[in-house]
Amino acid sequence: MRLVLPDKSVLEKQYQGDIPVCESIVKELEIYVEKLVSDISSNLTIKSRVKSFKSFFKKYLRYLVEIANNEAPVIPDRIGIRIVCPFIEDTVSVENLIKNNFEVIEVERKGSSYSFKEFGYESIHFLVRLPEEIGGKYRKASDETFAGDVVEIQIRTILQDAWAEVEHELVYKAEFRPYDHPMKRKLAAINASLSLADTIFQEIRSYQRHFNNQIGERKESFFKKVEDSVDLFLFEGDGHLFGDSRREEPQHDIQLDAGNKSIDDLLLNALYAHNRGLFSEAVAYYSFILDLNPDKNIVSLIHKHRGMAFFAQSLYEDAIKDFSMSLHFDEKAYQSAYYCGVVRLVLRQHPAAIDDFNRSININAFQPYCFYRRAEAYYHLEDYPQALSDCEAALALDHELEGASKLKYMLLEKLNM
């Protein structure tokens, strides 16, 4: 069969005629996709494009050769959206969103079959039909599918995207194919390094999330005890002041799983123990880390954590010493100053508590809880105007701070306002 050659000028005229519609579609599609992925915690980047006629025609000719007949090939990726994700786990989340919100025509996983000796970018490519809310406005009245009805959505990590861009310039765009083994090995090595980096970034991300969850649990238990020992006394008059009692668990029974672990692993072990209520074990881990003589910023952090473990055991003086040491090693550690004030508030050392809250606020003035706790201290010293001022400052920063609202009401009654 004799192949009929396409008329490039006619094809280009038709193609350019579709460009305004395609550009309108790609803008709406980008907004649609941005809303779709807005709940993903990572900061995704969305890129969009309408394929240039030059690229279109190149692919058009390639398709003609592949199908080997005189039918005009359909190029389905005139409109493209690329979603670039910081982490591998984000690509999985985005992939699920695409599957659940689009009519998927085809899925291609580029690079998934490469051996470690090969090079080439990895990427997930979807061909999807436009959502009705977009496509319905542009489809022709006839049953014929218009040029932009099927679009491509690509999903990559940042490193996959970077490699794809470089490879496109070095290999595809320049039509360069490395034949010598040293050049192939170099390209394969770069690709492997980027893939490994993606994996390591994901491991760090997962570790970080796990670590932050443990930190969150520890803070929650800390503030729960503050509420039990301070707020109940303030609002109901029956709060319990915990004594400076000794540990329930004997120190000599504690066996630390220290081994050759990193400081991060040791700290995570400490947090596990802390959150399970094994405070003496947590203190032992914190003390072991301090004995390693780490950087002063780490020393400050560990003293803060250990101080919270002492506080959980009602060892208030030990807690104050650790929070003070945290400030000694990091003068910007406003949380440690705040925690010092909280402990002194529990001990009814109100003037000293105010000094600590002042120091914390001088470092960071955007702490609603710090203003609220300082208001409590002023309230107990019967300095009601200053307490009211602090309550208002706390509520200005967080209008949902329930304790500050209650205290403000009490203060207004005291001041007959």
LUMMARSE-972227 format. One record per residue (C-alpha): residue in one letter; x, y, z. Coordinates in steps of 0.001 Angstrom, whole numbers, plus 500000, padded with zeros to 6 digits. Layout:
<nodes>
{"A"; {X; Y; Z}},
...
</nodes>
This chain:
<nodes>
{"M"; {500000; 500000; 500000}},
{"R"; {501316; 503386; 498968}},
{"L"; {501631; 505795; 501936}},
{"V"; {499891; 509138; 501422}},
{"L"; {502062; 511965; 502722}},
{"P"; {500358; 514576; 504907}},
{"D"; {500186; 518200; 503816}},
{"K"; {502095; 519931; 506611}},
{"S"; {500714; 523423; 505875}},
{"V"; {497102; 522224; 505906}},
{"L"; {497691; 520226; 509062}},
{"E"; {499369; 523182; 510777}},
{"K"; {496475; 525494; 509880}},
{"Q"; {493989; 523037; 511386}},
{"Y"; {496179; 522584; 514440}},
{"Q"; {496627; 526298; 515057}},
{"G"; {492869; 526727; 514793}},
{"D"; {492439; 524420; 517789}},
{"I"; {495047; 526223; 519914}},
{"P"; {492729; 528869; 521515}},
{"V"; {490311; 526164; 522675}},
{"C"; {493153; 523988; 523953}},
{"E"; {494661; 526911; 525874}},
{"S"; {491311; 527607; 527542}},
{"I"; {490939; 523948; 528442}},
{"V"; {494429; 523672; 529922}},
{"K"; {493813; 526671; 532208}},
{"E"; {490569; 525179; 533535}},
{"L"; {492131; 521744; 533872}},
{"E"; {495046; 523139; 535876}},
{"I"; {492623; 524793; 538326}},
{"Y"; {490633; 521545; 538550}},
{"V"; {493762; 519506; 539333}},
{"E"; {495007; 522081; 541884}},
{"K"; {491739; 521700; 543826}},
{"L"; {491943; 517945; 543514}},
{"V"; {495396; 517683; 545135}},
{"S"; {494945; 520540; 547634}},
{"D"; {494549; 518174; 550602}},
{"I"; {497936; 516540; 550057}},
{"S"; {500265; 517883; 552740}},
{"S"; {503318; 518232; 550514}},
{"N"; {503878; 521270; 548335}},
{"L"; {503147; 519971; 544838}},
{"T"; {504016; 521804; 541637}},
{"I"; {501634; 521704; 538689}},
{"K"; {502883; 522415; 535185}},
{"S"; {500742; 522588; 532064}},
{"R"; {501274; 522953; 528348}},
{"V"; {499643; 522770; 524945}},
{"K"; {501907; 520782; 522621}},
{"S"; {503592; 522920; 519981}},
{"F"; {502871; 522098; 516349}},
{"K"; {506521; 521141; 515854}},
{"S"; {506295; 518485; 518569}},
{"F"; {502857; 517435; 517389}},
{"F"; {503993; 516982; 513778}},
{"K"; {507057; 514995; 514810}},
{"K"; {504891; 512583; 516768}},
{"Y"; {502305; 512568; 513970}},
{"L"; {504904; 511330; 511466}},
{"R"; {506181; 508717; 513900}},
{"Y"; {502661; 507406; 514418}},
{"L"; {502124; 507242; 510642}},
{"V"; {505154; 504977; 510348}},
{"E"; {504043; 502798; 513254}},
{"I"; {500438; 502267; 512112}},
{"A"; {501544; 501813; 508468}},
{"N"; {498234; 502790; 506871}},
{"N"; {496637; 505905; 505472}},
{"E"; {494462; 506703; 508484}},
{"A"; {495217; 510020; 510151}},
{"P"; {496695; 509197; 513563}},
{"V"; {495113; 510612; 516697}},
{"I"; {497619; 512385; 518963}},
{"P"; {495980; 512255; 522395}},
{"D"; {498379; 514421; 524397}},
{"R"; {497957; 517850; 522837}},
{"I"; {497035; 519058; 526307}},
{"G"; {499283; 517997; 529155}},
{"I"; {499344; 518465; 532927}},
{"R"; {502363; 517439; 534991}},
{"I"; {502131; 517026; 538761}},
{"V"; {505565; 517166; 540391}},
{"C"; {505740; 515735; 543920}},
{"P"; {508458; 516095; 546561}},
{"F"; {508173; 512476; 547753}},
{"I"; {507419; 509051; 546316}},
{"E"; {504449; 508599; 548657}},
{"D"; {502861; 511714; 547150}},
{"T"; {502921; 510165; 543682}},
{"V"; {500864; 507261; 545049}},
{"S"; {498325; 509644; 546596}},
{"V"; {498058; 511672; 543392}},
{"E"; {497707; 508512; 541289}},
{"N"; {494737; 507400; 543414}},
{"L"; {493138; 510833; 543063}},
{"I"; {493466; 510683; 539265}},
{"K"; {491946; 507202; 539121}},
{"N"; {489015; 508236; 541327}},
{"N"; {488239; 511533; 539584}},
{"F"; {488875; 510917; 535887}},
{"E"; {487821; 508418; 533286}},
{"V"; {491168; 506745; 532701}},
{"I"; {491801; 505569; 529149}},
{"E"; {495391; 504403; 529504}},
{"V"; {498136; 504207; 532122}},
{"E"; {501820; 503947; 531250}},
{"R"; {504593; 503569; 533808}},
{"K"; {507659; 504817; 532028}},
{"G"; {510978; 503455; 533243}},
{"S"; {509459; 500751; 535444}},
{"S"; {511018; 497940; 533408}},
{"Y"; {514552; 499380; 533227}},
{"S"; {517382; 497334; 534658}},
{"F"; {519991; 498961; 536878}},
{"K"; {522279; 499170; 533815}},
{"E"; {519832; 501260; 531799}},
{"F"; {518987; 504932; 531911}},
{"G"; {515705; 506726; 531285}},
{"Y"; {513314; 508775; 533377}},
{"E"; {510561; 507259; 535495}},
{"S"; {507099; 508729; 535311}},
{"I"; {503430; 507737; 535469}},
{"H"; {501491; 508878; 532407}},
{"F"; {497699; 508856; 532331}},
{"L"; {495521; 509460; 529304}},
{"V"; {492185; 510637; 530684}},
{"R"; {488979; 512060; 529350}},
{"L"; {488163; 515597; 530398}},
{"P"; {485692; 515879; 533281}},
{"E"; {482217; 516749; 532029}},
{"E"; {482254; 520093; 533789}},
{"I"; {485156; 521131; 531540}},
{"G"; {484785; 519026; 528413}},
{"G"; {481036; 519564; 528143}},
{"K"; {481612; 523227; 527357}},
{"Y"; {483950; 522480; 524460}},
{"R"; {482665; 519318; 522810}},
{"K"; {481105; 519738; 519419}},
{"A"; {477410; 519103; 518969}},
{"S"; {478155; 515995; 516915}},
{"D"; {479386; 512721; 518350}},
{"E"; {482878; 513422; 517072}},
{"T"; {485490; 513765; 519814}},
{"F"; {487176; 517123; 519605}},
{"A"; {490929; 517617; 519696}},
{"G"; {491260; 518339; 523420}},
{"D"; {488824; 515753; 524784}},
{"V"; {491610; 513371; 525832}},
{"V"; {494488; 514845; 527820}},
{"E"; {497667; 513563; 529389}},
{"I"; {498451; 513790; 533099}},
{"Q"; {501992; 512962; 534211}},
{"I"; {503059; 512276; 537782}},
{"R"; {506714; 512493; 538841}},
{"T"; {508863; 513271; 541829}},
{"I"; {511042; 516380; 541726}},
{"L"; {514127; 514279; 540994}},
{"Q"; {512357; 512243; 538304}},
{"D"; {511251; 515487; 536690}},
{"A"; {514753; 516944; 536839}},
{"W"; {516233; 513838; 535234}},
{"A"; {513521; 513800; 532539}},
{"E"; {514294; 517405; 531612}},
{"V"; {518040; 516751; 531397}},
{"E"; {517585; 513503; 529492}},
{"H"; {515247; 515236; 527043}},
{"E"; {517959; 517785; 526251}},
{"L"; {520855; 515299; 526152}},
{"V"; {519231; 512347; 524432}},
{"Y"; {515771; 512778; 523008}},
{"K"; {515849; 516365; 521734}},
{"A"; {519382; 516016; 520389}},
{"E"; {518568; 512550; 519007}},
{"F"; {521731; 511307; 520717}},
{"R"; {522079; 507654; 521586}},
{"P"; {525195; 506682; 523534}},
{"Y"; {526873; 503696; 521952}},
{"D"; {530027; 503435; 524024}},
{"H"; {529766; 501655; 527353}},
{"P"; {531508; 504352; 529484}},
{"M"; {528874; 506946; 528446}},
{"K"; {526050; 504485; 529053}},
{"R"; {527444; 503691; 532477}},
{"K"; {527664; 507391; 533377}},
{"L"; {524048; 508049; 532434}},
{"A"; {522883; 504896; 534184}},
{"A"; {524854; 505852; 537309}},
{"I"; {523262; 509305; 537418}},
{"N"; {519814; 507807; 537022}},
{"A"; {520487; 505238; 539740}},
{"S"; {521792; 507944; 542101}},
{"L"; {518649; 510025; 541630}},
{"S"; {516426; 506987; 542183}},
{"L"; {518338; 506167; 545373}},
{"A"; {518016; 509782; 546515}},
{"D"; {514235; 509595; 546012}},
{"T"; {514113; 506456; 548146}},
{"I"; {516242; 508000; 550904}},
{"F"; {514158; 511194; 550918}},
{"Q"; {511039; 509072; 551365}},
{"E"; {512636; 507138; 554239}},
{"I"; {513583; 510397; 555949}},
{"R"; {510069; 511747; 555373}},
{"S"; {508488; 508648; 556934}},
{"Y"; {510914; 508775; 559871}},
{"Q"; {510174; 512466; 560349}},
{"R"; {506421; 511879; 560389}},
{"H"; {506810; 509074; 562907}},
{"F"; {509061; 511282; 565047}},
{"N"; {506609; 514204; 564913}},
{"N"; {503735; 511915; 565925}},
{"Q"; {505688; 510880; 569007}},
{"I"; {506497; 514523; 569800}},
{"G"; {502809; 515368; 569463}},
{"E"; {501781; 512625; 571885}},
{"R"; {504385; 513796; 574392}},
{"K"; {503180; 517405; 574225}},
{"E"; {499566; 516324; 574606}},
{"S"; {500302; 514425; 577822}},
{"F"; {502353; 517368; 579129}},
{"F"; {499571; 519890; 578611}},
{"K"; {496949; 517483; 579975}},
{"K"; {498815; 517425; 583268}},
{"V"; {499072; 521237; 583233}},
{"E"; {495327; 521476; 582797}},
{"D"; {494716; 519000; 585621}},
{"S"; {497017; 520809; 588028}},
{"V"; {496427; 524459; 587075}},
{"D"; {493137; 525010; 585246}},
{"L"; {491008; 522922; 587590}},
{"F"; {492317; 524942; 590515}},
{"L"; {491612; 528196; 588675}},
{"F"; {488099; 527445; 587484}},
{"E"; {486796; 524869; 589960}},
{"G"; {488977; 525320; 593021}},
{"D"; {489811; 521613; 593291}},
{"G"; {492960; 521263; 591270}},
{"H"; {495585; 518910; 592608}},
{"L"; {499134; 520142; 593147}},
{"F"; {501334; 517147; 592477}},
{"G"; {504140; 516665; 594971}},
{"D"; {507801; 516335; 594104}},
{"S"; {507663; 512580; 594608}},
{"R"; {510323; 510078; 593557}},
{"R"; {510181; 507740; 590578}},
{"E"; {507981; 504668; 590762}},
{"E"; {510390; 502622; 588628}},
{"P"; {513831; 501820; 590093}},
{"Q"; {516599; 503131; 587880}},
{"H"; {518775; 500013; 588231}},
{"D"; {516124; 497840; 586506}},
{"I"; {516287; 499835; 583298}},
{"Q"; {518005; 498146; 580358}},
{"L"; {518680; 500543; 577491}},
{"D"; {518682; 499347; 573900}},
{"A"; {521512; 501722; 572978}},
{"G"; {523940; 499613; 570941}},
{"N"; {525394; 501493; 567982}},
{"K"; {522271; 503544; 567448}},
{"S"; {522292; 507102; 566167}},
{"I"; {521118; 510022; 568285}},
{"D"; {517920; 510109; 566205}},
{"D"; {517194; 506455; 567011}},
{"L"; {518012; 506956; 570695}},
{"L"; {515722; 509965; 570848}},
{"L"; {512938; 508006; 569179}},
{"N"; {513398; 505228; 571776}},
{"A"; {513172; 507862; 574499}},
{"L"; {509974; 509262; 573022}},
{"Y"; {508447; 505778; 572757}},
{"A"; {509146; 505225; 576439}},
{"H"; {507930; 508720; 577314}},
{"N"; {504608; 508215; 575511}},
{"R"; {504065; 504798; 577085}},
{"G"; {504426; 506340; 580538}},
{"L"; {507858; 504753; 581144}},
{"F"; {509291; 508044; 582322}},
{"S"; {512359; 506702; 584118}},
{"E"; {513349; 504794; 580992}},
{"A"; {512824; 507943; 578937}},
{"V"; {514989; 509938; 581356}},
{"A"; {517702; 507276; 581110}},
{"Y"; {517711; 507543; 577307}},
{"Y"; {517825; 511344; 577438}},
{"S"; {520706; 511212; 579918}},
{"F"; {522566; 508696; 577741}},
{"I"; {522291; 511059; 574767}},
{"L"; {523609; 513963; 576857}},
{"D"; {526594; 511816; 577876}},
{"L"; {527514; 511568; 574178}},
{"N"; {528336; 515311; 574211}},
{"P"; {526336; 516224; 571105}},
{"D"; {526068; 519661; 569518}},
{"K"; {524757; 522361; 571877}},
{"N"; {521475; 522705; 569963}},
{"I"; {520849; 518996; 570481}},
{"V"; {521809; 519359; 574140}},
{"S"; {519200; 522110; 574479}},
{"L"; {516560; 519916; 572851}},
{"I"; {517335; 516889; 575022}},
{"H"; {517210; 518950; 578229}},
{"K"; {513769; 520181; 577154}},
{"H"; {512547; 516620; 576530}},
{"R"; {514009; 515338; 579785}},
{"G"; {512456; 518242; 581650}},
{"M"; {509049; 517202; 580341}},
{"A"; {509685; 513630; 581504}},
{"F"; {510593; 514926; 584978}},
{"F"; {507444; 517044; 584974}},
{"A"; {505357; 513970; 584122}},
{"Q"; {506763; 512322; 587278}},
{"S"; {505999; 515438; 589361}},
{"L"; {509739; 516049; 589770}},
{"Y"; {509259; 519767; 589395}},
{"E"; {512631; 521034; 590591}},
{"D"; {514405; 518604; 588242}},
{"A"; {512152; 519790; 585430}},
{"I"; {512968; 523450; 586119}},
{"K"; {516699; 522673; 586102}},
{"D"; {516423; 520944; 582714}},
{"F"; {514315; 523693; 581140}},
{"S"; {516809; 526253; 582453}},
{"M"; {519701; 524233; 580990}},
{"S"; {517860; 524113; 577675}},
{"L"; {517776; 527911; 577693}},
{"H"; {521432; 528033; 578694}},
{"F"; {522448; 526117; 575569}},
{"D"; {519956; 527891; 573302}},
{"E"; {518922; 531379; 574394}},
{"K"; {516191; 531385; 571719}},
{"A"; {514461; 528312; 573171}},
{"Y"; {511219; 530144; 573976}},
{"Q"; {509328; 526901; 574591}},
{"S"; {511734; 525980; 577385}},
{"A"; {511175; 529375; 579015}},
{"Y"; {507415; 528827; 578696}},
{"Y"; {507664; 525336; 580212}},
{"C"; {509676; 526772; 583105}},
{"G"; {506876; 529225; 583717}},
{"V"; {504279; 526458; 583583}},
{"V"; {506116; 524413; 586211}},
{"R"; {506402; 527459; 588488}},
{"L"; {502706; 528141; 587918}},
{"V"; {501959; 524592; 589100}},
{"L"; {504132; 525257; 592159}},
{"R"; {502230; 528542; 592788}},
{"Q"; {505471; 530499; 592333}},
{"H"; {503605; 533202; 590454}},
{"P"; {506173; 536046; 590323}},
{"A"; {508862; 533630; 589079}},
{"A"; {506400; 532175; 586582}},
{"I"; {505725; 535670; 585214}},
{"D"; {509460; 536220; 584753}},
{"D"; {509680; 533015; 582711}},
{"F"; {506646; 533915; 580589}},
{"N"; {508117; 537373; 580010}},
{"R"; {511345; 535812; 578760}},
{"S"; {509453; 533474; 576437}},
{"I"; {507294; 536285; 575017}},
{"N"; {510367; 538482; 574514}},
{"I"; {511766; 535726; 572279}},
{"N"; {508493; 534960; 570498}},
{"A"; {505528; 537274; 571001}},
{"F"; {503085; 535113; 569026}},
{"Q"; {502191; 532586; 571712}},
{"P"; {498544; 532673; 572792}},
{"Y"; {499081; 530048; 575504}},
{"C"; {501985; 531969; 576997}},
{"F"; {499840; 535103; 577352}},
{"Y"; {497046; 532986; 578815}},
{"R"; {499298; 531343; 581417}},
{"R"; {500804; 534692; 582346}},
{"A"; {497246; 535990; 582781}},
{"E"; {496631; 533132; 585232}},
{"A"; {499703; 534122; 587242}},
{"Y"; {498580; 537764; 587350}},
{"Y"; {495098; 536628; 588376}},
{"H"; {496470; 534758; 591390}},
{"L"; {498472; 537876; 592308}},
{"E"; {495183; 539833; 592035}},
{"D"; {496573; 542069; 589299}},
{"Y"; {493296; 541844; 587409}},
{"P"; {493882; 544641; 584831}},
{"Q"; {497156; 543069; 583671}},
{"A"; {495542; 539625; 583655}},
{"L"; {492699; 540976; 581492}},
{"S"; {495187; 542553; 579098}},
{"D"; {496972; 539221; 578717}},
{"C"; {493690; 537377; 578164}},
{"E"; {492793; 539777; 575388}},
{"A"; {496226; 539320; 573820}},
{"A"; {495807; 535531; 573953}},
{"L"; {492342; 535700; 572367}},
{"A"; {493565; 538075; 569668}},
{"L"; {496058; 535376; 568646}},
{"D"; {493586; 532506; 569094}},
{"H"; {489933; 533429; 569536}},
{"E"; {489062; 529755; 570205}},
{"L"; {491243; 529513; 573319}},
{"E"; {488549; 528364; 575735}},
{"G"; {490502; 528834; 578971}},
{"A"; {491328; 532444; 578098}},
{"S"; {487644; 533145; 577354}},
{"K"; {486614; 531735; 580738}},
{"L"; {489296; 533683; 582569}},
{"K"; {488355; 536885; 580772}},
{"Y"; {484737; 536471; 581912}},
{"M"; {485907; 535968; 585506}},
{"L"; {488125; 539063; 585279}},
{"L"; {485330; 541222; 583908}},
{"E"; {483230; 540218; 586895}},
{"K"; {486096; 541029; 589271}},
{"L"; {486496; 544455; 587673}},
{"N"; {482710; 545052; 587534}},
{"M"; {482927; 545601; 583789}},
</nodes>
